[in-house]
Amino acid sequence: MPIHPSSAVVLLRNPPSPDVYWVRRADRQSYLGGFHSFPGGRMASEDATVPVDGARGDEASSRVAAVRECFEECGVLLARGAEKLAPEKRAEARRALLAQELRFGDFCREAGLQIRAGDLEACGQWVTPEFSSLRFRAWYYLAWLPEGQHASVIPGELSEGSWVRPREALVAWRNGRIFAAPPVLRTLEALATAAAEGLAPSAGLSRLEGSASPERPGPIEMAQGIRLSPLRTQTLPPATHTNCYIVGDDVLAIFDPGSAEPTELAVLDITLDPLLAEGRRVQGIYLTHHHSDHWGGAALLRDRLGVPVFAHPNTASRVPADAPIEDGQTIALGSRRLRAIFTPGHSSGHMAFLDEKSGALIAGDLVAGVGTVIVDPPDGDMSDYLQSLDRLLHLPVTAIFPGHGPPMGGARTRLGDYRRHRLEREARVLAALQRGRLTVEDLLAAAYNDVGPELHPFASRSLLAHLIKLEKENRVRCEAGAVWEVVKP
């Protein structure tokens, strides 16, 4: 999977007691939608054509990307000469850049702007772990808000932006009010520590140099007390990993240890062993459903830790489980509480687990952070699946921690989009059948023509689930076990 070069700006103001500007990604963004971050984005090929005083090559291009993205996303222009431009001129250039009516290099030349390397101080480089559907190599730069400029967000890729004290931002994260990825959290921690020690922000951020994530990451904690350890499994494409979660503070629970491979369990140990060494204890192992990429390591962990494995009764008969867990049951992890929620559809025994502190949902295969969920009859049921989505839409879910791919904020938007997508697909199936009697193969070509041929074997199973649902509703019927048609009124 390609790694895209990108840049982010840690924008500060008020040198005596700095605030940092952070933004919230729009809920529907494919990568970390609903999460807080710093202004930034992908490097463009044109960035290499803009000169930077004091830097060359990637060090120059990444700074240009940082300046361009900061200007587009929050209206702050980190270039010498910007002070000579009227606010209206800057606003018009920003609008034109966002509308792709203006090239950033042309704007810099026409306005006589100069980017200086020293105005953007390098403060860390981070690489997205390989389990993610999108991967970035992000350069982080510290910059100060230029005098006379103001930061603001135009809704689109971002939903909001605000100034915040680093310490207060961390409190919001610890209290479950916001979600953020580890690079953002580590940066906020460095800024807060520097302020507490009376140091300049650059002194704290300099400690983050060389902080690129390894290919096999250790703890990934995007919500306080919810740690993600992605394990390579024999899962369905495009996913390559199954997310194992370790949840809790002093008392822990492990969710979906999907691999029994020693190399993958060693990856899990990178997260688990330090917690155990601190005196924390594991209360139990919980499984979302019976597919092997979600429980492969459960028996080995049970024997090693001496704790029971829990699963819904429909799942417990198929996996090495010791005790059932029922719908609505509370999992007590010290002062932390998780609620078990029966969410059949992907499988007949599927469970999700809601963290009552943050609203984060350990979602298993109800929603995917990469690709889409397959509903495979007879164990999979499309009616049940849609009802499970409906149920969650009425619960205080704020973020989704899926079995595959990165977590997602804006849970209500995501769940609603998933439900809408399934109903739109169903409508396409019905529309195709209105034109005549069709086989599953014919319907696949008509209603799933936006899905690549390599995924047709999986799409055909969800298509069948739609047809079975419609047949139960007496809206379609199957003739001779092969040809489907609409039931006439």
N, C-alpha and C positions, 0 to 999 in steps of 0.2 A: 504494500500500500504506500503511495507516495507521501512524502512529508513536505508540506507546503511552508516555505519561509514566510514569516510574518513579524510584525512589530507591535508593541504596546507602549503607551506613555503613562508613566506614573506622574500625573500632573499635580503640583503642589502650589499652595498659596500661604500667605502669612508666615514668613520665615521664623519669627520667634516661637510660634506654636502651630506647626503646619497642619492644614487640612489637606486631604487628598480628594480628587474628583473621581468618582466611580459611576458606572453606568449599569443599567439593567438591560440585558438582552431581551428582545421581544419574545414572547412565549412561543411563537411559531418558528423561530430560528432552528434550523436543523441541528446545529451544534450548540449545546448548553443553553437552549432557549430558557428564559426565565431566571438565569443565573446572573449574579453581579460580576462585573469584570472592570478592567480599565479600558479607556479608548484604544482602539487598535484594529488591525486586520491584516489581510494577506498582502505580501509584497507584489507589486505589479511590474511587468517587464519594463515599463516606461521609467520606473524609479531609478534604474541604472543609468539613465541619460541625464539626470539632474545632478549638477556638480555640488559637492559638499566641501567646504573649506576645512581642511584638517583630517580628511578621511578618504579612503579609496576602496574600491571593490565592494565586498559585502558589507563592510563597516559603513560605507557611504550609503549604499542602496537601502540598508535596513533603517538608517536614520531618515532618509527621504520618505520611506513608507510610514514611519512613525509620525513625521510632520504632516504628511498628506492625510492619514487616517484621523489624526487628532483634529485637523481642521474640518474634515468632512463630518466627523461624528459629534464634535462638541463646539465647533466654531472658533477654536483657539489656533492662531497661526504662529507657530514657533519658528519664525524666520526674521532675520534682520531686514528692516525696511517695511515691515508690516505696520509699524507705527505711523508711517506716512500715508497709509491708505485709510480713507474715510470708512466708518463702520458700514455704511451702505454699500461701498465698493466690495468690502470683504464678504458681506452677506450675499451679494449677487454672484461673486465668484464661487462661494460655497454652493449656492443653488445650482449653478451651471455645472460644477464638478459632480454633484450628486445626480444630475440629470444626464451626465456623460455628454454634455455639450461643450466641455472645456477640458483640455489636458493640463494636468498639474504642472508639467514642465513648461508649457507655453505660458501659463499664468505666472510662474516665477520669473520667467524672462521678461515678459511684458511689464510686470510690476516692479522689476528691479530688486527682487527678493534674493537674499543670500542665506543659505543654511550653513551653520557652523557646527562642527562636530562637538565642540566644547559646550554648546547649549543643551546637548542631550547626553547625559552621563549614563554609560552602560551600567546596569544594575541587575544582571542575571539573564540567563538563557534557559529556556524550558522546552522540552520535547514531549508532545502528547504520547502517552503509552500506546502500545500497539493494539490494544483491545478496541480502540475507538474507531468509529466509522470515518472520522476525519482526523488527520494528524497534522500538527503544526510544529515547526521549530520557531519559537517566538523569542525575539530579543526584547528585553524590557529596558526602557530608558527613563531616567528621572529628568523632569523639566519643571521650571517655575512658570507660573502664569504671568505673561507679559503685562506690564502696566497698561491700564486702559482697556484691556480685553476682558470679556466675560464668557463663561462657558454655558452652553445650552444644548439641548438635544432636540433634534427634529424627529418626531416619531416615525419609525420605519424599521430598520434593523434593530434599533434600540427603542425601549419604551419610556425610559426616564434617565435622568442623571442628577447628581447632587454632590455637594461638598460634605465631607464627613471627617471627624477625627478618627485616626486609625484605631485607637482604643475603643471608641464607640462602635465602629464597624465590627470589630471582633466580638464585642458584647452581643450585637444583633445576631451574628452568626452562631454564637454559643447558645443563645436563647431560641434558636430555630426560626428566627424571623426572616432570614435571608439565606441563600445558598451561594457558594462560591467554590471555584476550583482551587487546588493546592497552590499554584503559583501566586494567585491573588492573596490567599491567606498568609503564605510565607512572607510576602511583601508587606502586608499590613502588620504582621508581627514584628518584622524588622524595623518598620517605621515607629511602631509603638514603643519598642525597646529603646530605640535611639532617643525618643522624646523623654522617656523615663530616666535615661542616663545622662540627659543634658547634652546629647551629641547632635551634630547636624544629621539630617536625613541621609545624606550621601554616605556617612560613616556606617550607618546601620545597613543600608542597601548594598554596600560594597561586600558585605559578608555573603551575599547571595551569588557572587560571581562563581561560574562553574557549576551552577545548580541544575544543569540539564538532567532531566529524568532518565534513568537507565531504561534499556529495552524491556527488562523484566522489573516492573516497579514494585516498591514496597508499599506501605500504607497509602491509600488514596482516601482522604477523609473530606468529603464535600459537604457533609452535615455533621455537626458535633455528635460524636459517639457512633457514627455510622461509617464504617471503614470498608472499602471495596478492595477485594483482591481478585483480579481477573485471572482465570485459569484456562489454559488451552484444553479444549474438549473436542470430541467428535460431534459437533453440533451442525446445524443446517446453515448453508450459505445465505447471505454474505457474512454472517457472524463466524468468528474463529475462536472465541472465548466464551465461557460462562462466568458471570459475576458471582463470586462468593462474598457474602457480607458478614462482618463481625459487628454486632450491635451491642451497645451498652457502655456503662461507665465502670463501676467496680464489678458488677455481675454482667456476664456476656452471654450472648446467644449467637450461634453460627447458622447462617442460612445458605442452603444450596451449595455444599462442597461438591462440585461437579466432576472432579477428576481423582482417580486413584493412582495416577502416575507419580512416582517418587519425585520427579523434577517439578511437577506442578504443586504437590503438597509442600515441597520445599519453598515455593513461592508464597504459599499461604503462611508458612512458618515465619517468614520475614515480618509479617504483620502480627501474627498470633503470639509468637514466643516472647517478644518484649513486654506484651501485656501480661502474660502469665508470670514473667519474671518480676513484675511490679506488684504481684500479689493478687491480681484479678483472677476470677475463676469463671469457667464456662458452665452455664446452667443446663444447656441442652443444644441439640442440633435440630433444625427445622427444615422441612422440605416443602417446596411450593407444589410439586407434582411428581409424577412417576417417570418422566423421561430421563434416560440414563445420564444425559449431560448435566443433570441437576442434582444427582445423588451419588455419583460414582465413588466419591471418597468418604461417604457417610460412615460405612462400617469400620474403616480403618481409623477414622477420627474417634468414633465411639469407643473402640477398644483402647486407643491411646489415652483419651481423656477420661474415660469412665463415666460418660454421661449418656442419657437416653436420646434416641432419635424419634422425633414427633412428625406425624403426617396426618392428613385427612383420612378417615376410614377407607374411602375409595382408593386412596394411594397406598395406605399402609399394607394392603394385601398384596402389593406388587413390588415392594421395596423393603430393605432391611430396617423396618421401623419397629420401635418398642412400645409406643403408646400413641393413641389417636389424639388429634386436636380438633376441636369442634368450632363451628361458626360462632363468632362472638366471644370466644374464650380469650381471657387476658393472659398475656405473658408478662410476668413481673420480673424485671431485672433491676433489683434494688428499688430506687425511687422512680425508675423509668418503666413505662408501660407500653406494650404493643398489643394491638387487637388483631386477632385472627379473623379474616374475612373470607368466606366461601365464595369463590369466583369461578365457577365452572364455565366451560366453553372451549378453551384450548384443550383441556382434559377434564374428565368427569370429576376428578378429585382436586382440582386446582385451588390453592389457597394463596391469598395475599396477606401482608402483615403491615398494619398502619402504626407508625410511631406517633403516639399521642402528643409528644412534646413538640415535634417539628412539623407534623403532617406529612412526613415522607413515607411513601408506600414502597415496601419491598414487593415488587410486582411480579416476579417470576416471568412467565411468558404471556401474561395478560396483555402487556404492551412492550414493544421492542424499541431499544435505542438505536438499533441498526437493522435495516430491512423491515419486514412486516411479519406478523404472527400468522401461522398456519392453523386453520381449524380443520382437523382431519377426522372425518367420521370413521367408525361409529363412536369412538371415545370423545371426539370433538363434536360440539353441537353449536350451530350458529345462533339459535334462539337463546340458549344459555349464555353464549358469549355476549350478545347484545344486552341481555338483562344484567350481566355482571358489570358492564360499562355503565349502564343506567344507575345501578346501585351505587357505584363509586362516585358518580356525579352528584349524589346527594350526601356524600360524606366530606369531612374537612380535609381533603387530600390537597397538599400544596406542591409536592414534587414526586416524581416517579423514579424509583431506583430499579431499573429493569434487569432481567436476567442476562441480557446481551446488549452491549453498547453502552454509551455514556448516560448518566442520569439526566433528567429533564425537569426543569421547573415549569411553572404555569400549568399545573396538572389539569385543571378544569378545561383549559383550552385543548390540551393534548387528548384528553379522554373524549371530549366532544368531537374533535377532528377524527379520531379513530372510529367513533360511532358513525359519523357522517360519511366517512369513506366506505364503510361496509354497506350502508344503505344506498349510497350512490352506485356501488358495484352491483348490488341487488337490482337496482333500477335498470342498469345496463343489461343484465341477464334477462329481465322481463321484456325490455324493449326488443332485444334480439329475438325472443320467442314470439313476440307479436307479429314478426315478419314470416314466421313459419315454424314447422317442426324441425328440431335440431338435435344432434348428438352432443355429448359432452365436448368432443373434439371441436365441433363446429362452434359451440358456445365459447370455448376457450379463445378461439380466434376472434370472435365477435366482441366479447365482453372483457377480455384480458389482452387486447392488442397493444397495450402499453407496457406489458411485461415481457422481458427477454425470453427467447426460446429455452435458454438454459434453466429457467425457473418454472417452465410450464408444468413439469411433473408435480411441483409443490402447489402451484396455483390451481391445478385441476382438483386437488383435494378440497381447497376452500370453496371452489366453484360447486363441487358436489354438496358441500355443507349448506350453501345457499339454496340449492335445488331441494334438498331434503326439508329445509325450513319452509320453503314455499309450498312444497307438497303437503306438509302438515297443516298449512293454512288453507289448503284446497285452492291454491292459486295456479299451480301447475300440476301436471301428472306425467308419469313415465309410461310409454307404450313399449311393450315387448322387452322391457329391461334395458333399452338402449336409446330410444328417441323420446325427447321431452317436448311438451306442448303446453300452451296456456289453457286453463280450464275456462270454457266459455260460460258467461252468466246464464 
